[in-house]
Amino acid sequence: MPSTSSAVPDSGRPVPSSLWRDRDFRRLWVGQTASQLGEHTTLIVLPLFAVLTLDAGAGELGVLRAVGQAPILLLSLFVGAWVDRWRTRAVMVVTDAGRTLILGAAAVAGLLGWFGLPALLVVAFAVGALSVFFDVAYQASLVRLVQRDQLLQGNSALEGSRSAAQIGGPALGGALVSLLSAPLAAVSSAVFFALSFLSIRRIRRTESIPERSERPPRVWRRIHEGLRFVVGDTSLRTVCLASAAFQFSFAAMMTVYLLFLPRELHLSGTTVGLALAATGPGALLAARLPGRFGYGPVLVAAAALGDGVFLCVLALHGSSAVTVSALLAINFVFGAAGQLVNVTVMAVRQAVTPDGMQGRAAATITFVGMGMAPLGSLLGGFLAMEWGLRTSLLVTAAGMMLSPVVMALSPLARLGRELPAVQDAPPAVARSEAHETAARDSEAAHGAATETGS
């Protein structure tokens, strides 16, 4: 069954009443869900292995987390410009295959006794680099796969599963480290990437290949266009600043938190994973609450609630059932609010961004926001060494409150019940995208005629 595309609304192909009836969208969703679960499971497997098996200190853990997050800072802008010019399906398939092979090789090295901290650093950087490609590609892929009026529905599904994996992945990762050896835990993570590979490669929708005869300076110009577009839009600029404040503080807090749970509260690896597990109705609420209370108020309230709840961890002592129950409740609130923020922010970004700028806009926001994570991880390790775990947790958790403050003081907080209108791309971008859209329309019409003739 041919799938729909926002680029070819008049191609004569039927638009499914629900995206779940579109087999290509289901394949993308299954692949993206498996990939995100594998990614976030790996992100907890490697640090916990370093702490519990290699007895890594606070500084070493901070370096490990920073190395894994460094590709976001180093590669995001280039990946955004590059992905906008290639087939997103091919990018996702190649990155899934690469992560599967890397983690498989890590498992073999671990079984042979070679899986020390240097190997962890190499694996963390390689998986992180490939994850940057995948994450930018799947966000751009959605716009090319569905009609524009289906973006909110499709985005809610994709971001809901991503948020759930981001929160639930640590639970699985912690359990795998405790129940299996670290090499076998890496194999389990690789299985998710293999499942993503198998699902995404079955997508039938053929994307047109944009013209690739541009000279190298064109890449820098496209990066500049993406930066200029995001900086020029009030909503996107606020999202960037709020994301940077959150990701910096959250990375620092998580470095301290991963040490605080096993060493201060004396929790086992399995209990740590369980404590980090939290799923909530954020993805479902994102489709309802903004329409009732407004996008701005929902964003600010959810961010303040989700970020502020971590201050409650400071009141906990010991590894009793009460402590574990409290941690579960805290992470549930954080997970629910986090999903609500993620889905709502993504809906705003996609609504104001022209189709041809989606990859660059996503990459720019990722660069500014997630690019701060390596620095935050290093700061968290430094604070834990110098100030102790409880004081460091207080400082870093309080720092997370900067994000809702930034949003509350901006026009983003005043967004109403309707999404803002799409913004015009810079003139140079508009001309370039017009040529690419015409090429996609021509190819899609030819494909539709071929299908009819067959």
C-alpha positions in Angstrom: 0.0 0.0 0.0 1.6 3.3 -0.9 2.1 5.7 1.9 1.3 9.4 2.0 3.7 12.3 1.7 3.4 15.9 2.6 5.3 16.7 -0.5 2.7 15.2 -2.9 -0.7 15.8 -1.5 -2.3 15.8 -4.9 -0.6 12.7 -6.3 -3.9 10.8 -6.3 -3.0 8.3 -3.6 -5.5 7.8 -0.8 -4.8 9.4 2.6 -5.4 6.9 5.4 -8.0 8.0 8.0 -5.4 7.0 10.6 -1.7 6.8 10.4 -1.8 3.4 12.0 -3.4 2.1 8.8 -0.3 3.3 6.9 2.1 0.4 6.8 5.1 2.6 6.0 4.4 4.8 9.1 4.0 1.7 11.2 7.4 0.4 10.0 9.0 3.8 10.8 7.4 3.8 14.3 8.4 0.3 15.1 12.0 0.9 13.9 12.3 4.2 15.7 10.9 2.7 18.9 13.3 -0.2 18.8 16.2 2.1 18.0 15.4 4.5 20.8 15.0 1.7 23.3 18.4 0.3 22.2 20.0 3.7 22.4 18.8 4.5 25.9 19.5 1.0 27.2 23.0 1.4 26.0 23.4 4.8 27.6 22.8 3.2 31.0 24.5 -0.1 30.4 27.9 1.5 29.8 27.9 3.9 32.8 26.6 1.2 35.2 29.2 -1.3 34.0 31.9 1.4 34.6 30.6 2.1 38.1 29.7 -1.4 39.3 32.3 -3.6 37.5 35.3 -1.3 36.7 34.8 0.7 39.9 35.1 3.9 37.9 35.3 7.1 40.0 33.2 10.3 39.6 35.7 11.9 37.2 36.0 8.8 35.0 32.2 8.5 34.9 31.9 12.1 33.9 34.4 11.6 31.1 32.6 8.5 29.8 29.3 10.3 29.7 30.9 13.3 28.1 32.6 11.2 25.4 29.2 9.5 24.5 27.5 12.9 24.3 30.3 14.7 22.4 29.1 13.7 18.9 26.0 15.8 19.5 28.2 18.9 19.9 30.6 18.0 17.2 28.3 16.6 14.5 24.7 17.8 14.8 24.9 20.8 12.5 26.8 18.9 9.7 24.4 16.0 10.0 21.4 18.3 9.7 22.7 19.9 6.5 23.7 16.5 5.2 20.5 14.6 6.0 18.3 17.2 4.2 20.1 16.2 1.0 19.9 12.4 1.3 17.3 9.7 1.7 16.5 9.5 5.4 15.6 5.8 5.1 19.1 4.9 3.9 20.7 7.0 6.7 18.6 5.2 9.4 19.3 1.7 8.0 23.1 2.3 7.8 23.3 3.7 11.3 21.2 0.8 12.8 23.6 -1.7 11.1 26.6 0.2 12.4 25.4 0.3 16.0 24.5 -3.4 15.9 28.0 -4.3 14.7 29.8 -2.0 17.2 27.9 -3.4 20.2 28.4 -7.0 18.9 32.2 -6.3 18.6 32.1 -4.9 22.2 30.4 -8.0 23.4 33.1 -10.2 21.9 35.8 -8.0 23.4 34.1 -8.2 26.8 33.9 -12.0 26.7 37.6 -12.1 25.9 38.4 -9.8 28.8 39.3 -6.7 26.8 36.3 -4.6 27.8 38.0 -2.0 29.9 37.5 1.7 30.2 39.3 2.6 27.0 37.0 0.2 25.0 34.0 1.8 26.8 35.1 5.2 25.6 35.5 4.1 22.0 32.1 2.3 22.0 30.3 5.2 23.7 31.7 7.7 21.1 30.9 5.5 18.1 27.3 4.7 19.2 26.8 8.3 20.1 27.9 9.5 16.6 25.6 7.1 14.8 22.7 8.0 17.1 23.1 11.7 16.0 22.6 10.6 12.4 19.6 8.4 13.2 17.8 11.0 15.5 18.0 13.8 12.9 17.0 11.5 10.1 13.9 10.1 11.7 12.6 13.6 12.5 13.1 14.7 8.9 11.7 11.4 7.6 8.3 12.0 9.2 7.7 15.2 7.3 8.5 13.4 4.0 6.3 10.4 4.8 3.0 11.9 5.9 0.7 14.7 5.1 1.3 18.0 7.0 -2.0 17.8 8.8 -1.0 14.4 10.1 2.3 15.7 11.7 0.9 16.1 15.2 -0.5 12.6 15.2 2.7 11.1 13.8 4.9 13.2 16.0 2.9 12.3 19.1 3.4 8.6 18.4 7.2 8.9 17.6 8.0 11.3 20.5 5.8 9.3 22.9 7.8 6.2 22.2 11.1 8.1 22.3 10.2 9.6 25.7 9.1 6.3 27.0 12.4 4.7 25.8 14.3 7.6 27.3 12.8 6.9 30.7 12.2 3.2 30.5 15.5 2.3 28.9 17.5 2.8 32.1 15.3 0.2 33.8 16.1 -2.4 31.2 19.7 -1.4 31.2 20.1 -1.7 34.9 18.4 -5.1 34.9 20.6 -6.4 32.1 23.8 -5.3 33.8 22.7 -7.0 37.1 21.3 -10.2 35.6 23.7 -10.7 32.7 27.4 -9.9 32.2 28.2 -6.6 30.6 29.0 -8.1 27.2 25.7 -9.9 27.1 24.0 -6.7 28.1 25.6 -5.0 25.1 24.3 -7.9 22.9 20.8 -7.3 24.2 21.1 -3.6 23.3 22.4 -4.6 19.8 19.3 -6.7 19.2 17.1 -3.6 19.4 19.1 -1.9 16.7 18.9 -5.0 14.6 15.1 -5.0 14.9 15.1 -1.3 13.9 17.2 -2.1 10.9 14.8 -4.9 9.8 11.7 -2.7 10.2 12.9 0.5 8.6 14.4 -1.2 5.5 10.9 -2.4 4.7 9.6 1.1 4.2 8.3 1.2 0.6 8.0 4.9 0.1 10.7 6.1 -2.3 12.3 9.4 -1.4 13.7 11.5 -4.2 17.4 12.1 -4.0 18.2 15.8 -4.0 20.8 17.2 -6.2 24.3 16.4 -4.8 26.5 18.3 -7.2 26.9 21.3 -4.8 30.4 22.4 -4.0 31.6 22.0 -0.4 30.9 25.6 0.7 27.2 24.8 0.2 27.2 22.7 3.4 28.3 25.7 5.4 25.7 27.9 3.7 22.9 25.4 4.6 24.1 25.2 8.2 24.0 29.0 8.3 20.5 29.1 6.9 19.3 26.6 9.6 21.0 28.7 12.3 19.5 31.9 11.0 16.0 30.5 10.7 16.0 29.1 14.3 17.5 32.3 15.8 15.0 34.4 13.9 12.0 32.7 15.2 11.0 33.6 18.8 9.5 30.2 19.6 12.4 28.2 18.3 15.0 30.5 19.9 13.3 30.1 23.3 13.2 26.3 22.8 17.0 26.4 22.1 17.7 28.4 25.3 15.4 26.3 27.5 16.8 23.1 26.1 20.4 24.2 26.7 19.7 25.1 30.3 17.9 21.8 30.9 20.3 19.5 29.1 23.4 21.1 30.8 21.9 20.8 34.3 20.3 17.4 33.6 23.5 15.9 32.4 25.3 17.2 35.5 22.5 15.9 37.7 22.5 12.4 36.1 26.2 12.0 36.6 25.8 12.7 40.3 22.5 10.7 40.4 24.1 7.5 39.0 26.7 7.7 41.8 24.2 8.8 44.4 21.8 5.8 44.0 24.3 3.0 44.5 26.8 4.7 46.8 24.7 7.0 49.0 21.5 5.0 49.0 23.2 1.6 48.6 20.9 0.4 45.8 21.8 -2.6 43.6 22.1 -2.3 39.8 18.6 -3.9 39.4 17.1 -1.5 41.9 18.8 1.5 40.3 17.3 0.5 36.9 13.9 0.1 38.5 14.2 3.4 40.2 15.1 5.1 37.0 12.1 3.5 35.2 9.1 5.7 34.8 6.4 5.9 32.2 3.6 8.3 32.3 0.7 9.6 30.3 2.7 12.5 28.9 2.3 11.5 25.2 -1.5 11.0 25.6 -1.9 14.3 27.6 0.0 16.2 24.9 -2.9 15.6 22.5 -5.4 17.0 25.0 -4.0 19.5 27.5 -2.7 22.1 25.0 -6.1 22.3 23.4 -7.7 23.0 26.7 -5.2 25.2 28.5 -2.9 26.4 25.8 0.5 25.3 24.6 2.4 27.9 26.5 0.9 27.3 30.0 1.2 23.5 29.5 4.9 23.7 28.6 5.8 25.9 31.5 3.8 24.0 34.1 5.0 20.5 32.9 8.6 21.6 32.8 8.4 23.2 36.3 6.8 20.1 37.8 9.0 17.5 36.1 12.3 19.4 36.8 11.5 20.4 40.3 10.5 17.0 41.5 14.1 15.8 41.6 14.7 18.1 44.6 12.7 15.6 46.6 15.5 13.0 46.2 17.5 14.9 48.8 15.1 13.9 51.5 15.8 10.2 51.0 18.1 8.0 53.0 18.9 4.3 52.9 17.6 1.5 50.6 14.3 0.8 52.3 11.1 0.0 50.5 9.9 3.6 51.3 13.0 5.0 49.5 12.5 2.8 46.5 8.8 3.7 46.3 9.6 7.4 46.6 12.1 7.1 43.8 9.6 5.4 41.6 7.0 8.1 42.3 9.6 10.9 41.6 10.7 9.3 38.3 7.0 8.7 37.3 6.3 12.4 37.7 9.5 13.3 35.8 8.7 10.8 33.1 5.1 12.0 32.6 6.0 15.7 32.6 9.0 15.1 30.4 7.0 13.3 27.7 4.4 16.1 27.8 7.1 18.7 27.3 8.9 16.7 24.5 5.8 16.1 22.5 4.5 19.6 22.8 7.8 21.3 22.0 8.2 19.0 18.9 4.7 19.9 17.7 5.5 23.6 18.0 8.8 23.2 16.2 7.3 21.2 13.3 4.4 23.6 13.0 6.5 26.7 12.5 9.2 25.1 10.3 8.9 24.7 6.5 9.3 21.1 5.3 12.7 21.7 3.7 14.1 23.1 6.9 13.0 20.3 9.2 16.3 18.5 9.3 18.4 21.6 9.9 16.0 23.1 12.5 16.0 19.8 14.4 19.8 19.6 14.2 20.3 23.2 15.3 18.1 22.8 18.4 19.9 19.5 19.1 23.3 21.2 18.8 22.4 24.0 21.1 20.5 21.9 23.6 22.1 18.5 23.7 25.5 20.0 22.8 25.7 21.3 26.4 25.3 17.8 27.8 29.0 16.8 27.6 30.0 19.9 29.5 27.3 19.2 32.1 28.5 15.6 32.6 32.0 16.9 33.2 30.7 19.4 35.7 28.7 16.8 37.5 31.7 14.6 37.9 33.8 17.5 39.2 31.2 18.6 41.7 30.7 15.1 43.0 34.5 14.9 43.7 34.8 18.3 45.2 31.5 18.9 47.0 30.1 15.5 47.8 27.1 13.7 46.4 24.2 15.4 48.3 25.4 18.9 47.8 26.2 18.3 44.2 22.7 16.8 43.7 21.1 19.8 45.2 23.0 22.3 43.0 22.5 20.4 39.8 18.8 19.6 40.4 18.1 23.3 41.2 19.9 24.2 38.0 17.3 22.3 36.0 14.7 24.9 37.1 16.3 27.4 34.8 14.5 25.7 31.8 10.9 26.5 32.9 12.1 30.0 34.0 13.4 30.7 30.5 10.1 29.6 29.0 8.0 31.5 31.5 9.8 34.8 30.7 9.4 34.4 26.9 6.5 34.7 24.4 6.5 30.9 24.2 4.6 30.9 27.5 1.8 32.9 25.9 1.0 30.4 23.1 -2.7 29.7 23.0 -4.7 26.6 22.1 -3.7 26.7 18.5 -0.3 25.9 17.0 1.5 28.9 15.5 1.6 29.2 11.7 4.5 28.0 9.6 7.2 30.6 9.2 8.7 31.7 5.9 12.1 30.3 5.1 14.8 32.7 4.1 14.6 33.7 0.4 17.6 31.6 -0.6 16.2 28.6 1.2 12.8 29.1 -0.3 14.2 29.1 -3.9 16.2 26.0 -3.2 13.3 24.1 -1.6 11.0 25.1 -4.4 13.2 23.3 -6.9 13.4 20.2 -4.7 9.7 20.2 -4.1 9.0 20.4 -7.8 11.4 17.4 -8.3 9.6 15.4 -5.6 6.2 16.2 -7.1 7.3 15.1 -10.6 8.7 11.9 -9.3 5.7 11.1 -7.1 3.3 11.8 -10.1 5.4 9.5 -12.3 5.3 6.8 -9.5 1.5 7.2 -9.1 1.1 6.8 -12.9 3.2 3.7 -12.9 1.3 2.2 -10.1 -2.0 2.9 -11.9 -0.7 1.4 -15.1 0.5 -1.7 -13.3 
